[in-house]
Amino acid sequence: MNKVTKFLAIFIFSVMFLASCSKTEKDAVSSEHFKSEITLDSTTVEGKHYIAIAAPLTGPYQALGKTIVEGAQLALEEFNDLAKDQSEKVGFVILDDGGIVIEALERAKIAIAQNVLGVIGHLNSQVSIEASKKYFSAKIPQISPASTHPKFTERPDYRGYVYRTIGTDRQLGEAAANMVLNNSNYKRVAVLYNDKPYGVSVSSEFVRRLAPDKSREVVFYEAIPVRTEDHSFTARKVAKAQPDLIFFVGEYNDAGYLLKDLREQLDNGFQFLAAEGVHNQSFIEIAGNAAEGSLILGAPLPSQEIILNYQKRFKKDLAGYASTSYKATKIMLQAMKAAKFENGEMVAKQLLQEKVFDLNGDLVDPSFTLYKVSGKTFISVN
């Protein structure tokens, strides 16, 4: 690099740095919640056998991704504590996919090279669908605690190798619609969603289920801009529709900023209902007082013992996909042990005998828990 080029590089960097420092405090908060750093290197904890935990640990979904890792870690630690000897100890590889397909495909290569016997993950449905192709080619079964799109398990060629421990988009949309239909106060409904497969799929199922009831009217139905703190334009449009209930499908960060603007623009009392991607403490931190009274359809609660063990281990309340990740990991570990830790193909054969799954790999008895934000925390109300 010559002197002129070096000077220009330093000058451009300085301008960019000063520009970034001139952002408002509100912008700084936004960048923190939507930041997309370079994905982290994989982390390996040694063991005799291996399992991979794949989730976004950087980027806009990182708070939810961490709950996947935490739930899996808790299950692994319990399993290893009960191991008879070193021959049953299971190590793990933590893979940060950043919520991006191309990153997940690269991380899948690491899991395969490590000879993992199973994968817990991913979070995003499209990521799970694409990464499963690599796992399947290596005969490694995958259980996602968070991917809800029906396509993930509805591919006959992948049967026996893809599973999930959470309900599907159809089931989530149906559960949300039933909650609305069972409350006569909700006559005018607004639906806001992100423009990703998750948002489109859940919201469309929700609206489809409401349609036959002529006493309910969908007064607003629109995708929102994502990864922004300013939803005032959307909020003003929603305010004109005067809904009794607003159903949101997306993630915790978008929901937090959106709800703040909705509270400012709508003078009538409305109920905010969100899908499980909002079930994270960061939603409450972003929305502040605006979050009070919000309802979230989230992953089902595990036993009280697991809740207490999680709180003790991670010094916080269980939320997000921690419970479904814990369940997925327990199931995978049991299958690995039953297969005598031989290989992924043998583990897959054991999973086919697991009675909690149907033939596709979906839960036979899926459920969601309704949470309410009260006193800056999530309280189960069903």
Residue pairs with C-beta under 8 A, 6 or more apart in sequence:
1 9
23 31
26 229
27 229
29 229
29 286
30 228
30 229
30 257
33 60
33 253
33 256
33 282
33 286
34 60
34 227
34 228
34 253
35 58
35 59
35 60
36 58
36 59
36 60
36 98
37 58
37 59
38 58
39 57
39 58
39 59
39 96
39 97
39 98
39 100
39 103
39 107
40 57
40 58
40 96
41 96
42 93
42 94
42 95
42 96
42 107
42 110
43 93
43 94
44 50
44 91
44 92
44 93
44 94
44 114
45 91
45 92
45 93
45 94
46 91
47 80
47 89
47 90
47 91
47 92
48 86
48 87
48 88
48 89
48 90
48 91
48 341
49 89
49 90
49 91
49 117
49 336
49 341
50 90
50 91
50 92
50 93
50 114
50 115
50 116
50 117
51 72
51 76
51 90
51 91
51 92
51 93
51 116
51 117
51 118
51 119
51 120
51 329
51 332
51 333
51 336
52 92
52 93
52 94
52 95
52 110
52 111
52 114
52 116
52 118
52 119
52 120
52 121
53 68
53 69
53 72
53 73
53 92
53 93
53 94
53 95
53 119
53 120
53 121
53 325
53 329
54 95
54 97
54 104
54 107
54 108
54 111
54 119
54 120
54 121
54 122
54 131
55 64
55 65
55 66
55 68
55 69
55 95
55 96
55 97
55 121
55 122
55 123
55 146
56 62
56 64
56 65
56 96
56 97
56 98
56 99
56 100
56 122
56 123
56 124
57 65
57 66
57 69
57 94
57 96
57 98
58 96
58 98
59 98
59 99
59 100
60 99
60 227
60 251
60 253
61 99
61 123
61 124
61 251
63 252
63 253
63 280
63 281
63 282
63 320
64 123
64 146
64 251
64 252
64 277
64 280
64 320
64 321
65 96
65 99
65 123
66 320
67 280
67 319
67 320
67 321
67 322
67 325
68 120
68 121
68 123
68 145
68 146
68 320
68 321
68 322
68 325
69 94
69 325
70 310
70 313
70 314
70 322
70 325
71 145
71 310
71 321
71 322
71 323
71 324
71 325
71 326
71 327
71 328
71 329
72 92
72 120
72 325
72 326
72 328
72 329
73 92
73 313
74 306
74 309
74 310
74 313
74 314
74 322
74 326
75 325
75 326
75 327
75 329
75 330
75 333
76 90
76 92
76 329
76 333
77 313
78 309
79 90
79 330
79 333
80 88
80 89
80 90
83 89
83 90
87 341
88 337
88 341
90 333
90 336
93 110
93 111
93 114
93 116
95 104
95 107
95 108
95 110
95 111
95 121
96 103
96 107
97 103
97 104
97 107
97 121
97 122
97 123
97 127
97 131
98 104
99 123
99 124
99 127
100 127
101 126
101 127
101 130
101 131
104 122
104 127
104 130
104 131
105 130
105 131
105 134
107 131
108 131
108 134
108 135
109 134
111 119
111 135
111 140
112 134
112 135
112 138
112 140
116 140
116 344
117 140
117 332
117 336
117 339
117 341
117 343
117 344
117 347
118 140
118 141
118 142
118 143
118 332
118 335
118 336
118 344
118 347
119 131
119 135
119 140
119 141
119 142
119 143
120 142
120 143
120 144
120 145
120 325
120 328
120 329
120 332
121 128
121 131
121 142
121 144
121 145
121 146
122 128
122 131
122 144
122 146
122 147
123 144
123 146
123 147
123 321
124 146
124 147
124 196
124 198
125 147
125 148
125 149
125 151
125 152
125 197
125 198
126 149
126 196
126 197
127 147
128 142
128 144
128 147
128 152
128 162
129 147
129 149
129 151
129 152
131 142
132 142
132 152
132 158
132 161
132 162
135 141
135 142
135 161
136 157
136 158
136 161
136 162
138 344
139 161
139 343
139 344
139 345
139 348
140 161
140 344
141 160
141 161
141 162
141 163
141 332
141 335
141 344
141 347
141 348
141 351
142 161
142 162
142 163
143 163
143 164
143 165
143 328
143 329
143 331
143 332
143 351
144 152
144 162
144 163
144 164
144 165
144 166
144 328
145 164
145 165
145 166
145 299
145 321
145 324
145 325
145 327
145 328
146 164
146 166
146 321
146 324
146 325
147 164
147 166
148 164
148 166
148 167
148 168
148 169
148 172
148 198
148 201
148 202
148 276
149 168
149 169
149 197
149 198
149 201
150 168
150 169
150 170
150 201
152 162
152 164
153 162
153 163
153 164
153 168
153 360
153 361
153 362
154 360
155 162
159 359
159 360
159 361
160 348
160 349
160 351
160 352
160 361
161 348
162 361
163 328
163 331
163 351
163 354
163 357
163 361
163 362
164 328
164 361
164 362
164 363
165 324
165 325
165 327
165 328
165 331
165 356
165 363
166 276
166 299
166 321
166 324
166 363
166 366
167 175
167 363
167 366
167 367
167 368
168 362
168 366
169 198
169 201
169 202
169 205
170 201
170 205
171 366
171 368
172 202
172 205
172 275
172 276
172 297
172 368
173 201
173 202
173 203
173 204
173 205
173 206
173 208
173 209
174 205
174 206
174 209
175 297
175 368
176 202
176 206
176 247
176 273
176 275
176 297
177 205
177 206
177 209
177 210
178 209
179 273
179 295
179 297
179 370
180 186
180 189
180 210
180 216
180 245
180 247
180 273
181 209
181 210
181 213
181 216
185 244
185 271
186 216
186 244
186 245
186 271
187 215
187 216
187 217
187 244
188 217
188 219
188 241
188 242
188 243
188 244
188 245
189 210
189 216
189 217
189 218
189 219
189 243
189 244
189 245
189 246
189 247
190 218
190 219
190 220
190 221
190 238
190 241
190 243
190 245
190 246
190 247
191 203
191 206
191 207
191 218
191 220
191 221
191 222
191 246
191 247
191 249
192 220
192 222
192 223
192 224
192 234
192 238
192 246
192 247
192 248
192 249
192 250
192 258
193 199
193 200
193 202
193 203
193 222
193 223
193 224
193 248
193 249
193 250
194 223
194 224
194 226
194 249
194 250
194 251
194 254
195 223
195 226
198 249
198 250
198 277
199 223
199 249
199 250
200 223
202 249
202 275
203 221
203 247
203 249
206 247
206 249
207 218
207 221
210 216
210 218
219 241
219 242
219 243
220 237
220 238
220 241
220 243
222 234
222 237
224 231
224 234
224 250
224 254
224 258
225 231
225 234
226 250
226 254
227 253
227 254
228 254
228 257
229 257
230 257
230 261
231 257
231 258
231 260
231 261
231 262
232 261
232 264
232 265
234 258
234 261
235 258
235 261
235 262
235 264
235 265
235 266
236 265
238 246
238 262
238 265
238 266
239 262
239 265
239 266
239 267
242 266
242 268
243 266
243 270
244 270
244 271
245 270
245 271
245 272
245 273
246 262
246 270
246 271
246 272
246 273
247 273
247 274
247 275
248 255
248 258
248 259
248 272
248 273
248 274
248 275
248 278
249 274
249 275
249 277
250 274
250 275
250 277
250 278
251 277
251 278
252 277
252 278
252 279
252 280
252 282
252 283
252 286
253 282
253 283
253 286
255 274
255 277
255 278
255 283
255 286
255 287
256 282
256 283
256 284
256 285
256 286
256 287
256 291
257 286
257 287
259 272
259 287
259 290
259 291
259 294
260 286
260 287
260 288
260 290
262 270
262 272
262 290
263 290
271 293
271 295
272 293
272 294
272 295
273 294
273 295
273 296
273 297
274 283
274 294
274 295
274 296
274 297
275 296
275 297
276 296
276 297
276 298
276 299
276 321
276 368
278 294
278 296
278 298
279 296
279 298
279 299
279 319
279 320
279 371
279 378
280 319
280 320
281 316
281 317
281 319
281 377
281 378
283 291
283 296
284 291
284 373
284 376
284 377
284 378
287 294
291 373
291 376
292 373
292 374
292 376
293 372
293 373
293 374
294 372
294 373
295 370
295 371
295 372
295 373
295 381
296 370
296 371
296 372
296 373
296 378
297 368
297 369
297 370
297 371
298 319
298 320
298 368
298 369
298 370
298 371
298 378
299 320
299 321
299 322
299 323
299 324
299 368
299 369
300 323
300 324
300 367
300 368
300 369
301 307
301 318
301 323
301 369
301 380
302 318
302 323
302 326
302 327
306 318
306 323
306 326
307 318
310 318
310 322
310 326
311 317
311 318
317 377
317 378
319 378
331 351
331 354
331 356
332 347
332 351
334 350
335 347
335 350
335 351
335 354
336 347
336 350
338 350
339 346
339 347
339 349
339 350
340 346
351 357
355 364
356 363
356 364
356 365
357 363
357 364
358 364
369 380
369 382
370 380
370 381
370 382
371 378
371 379
371 380
371 381
372 378
372 379
372 381
373 379
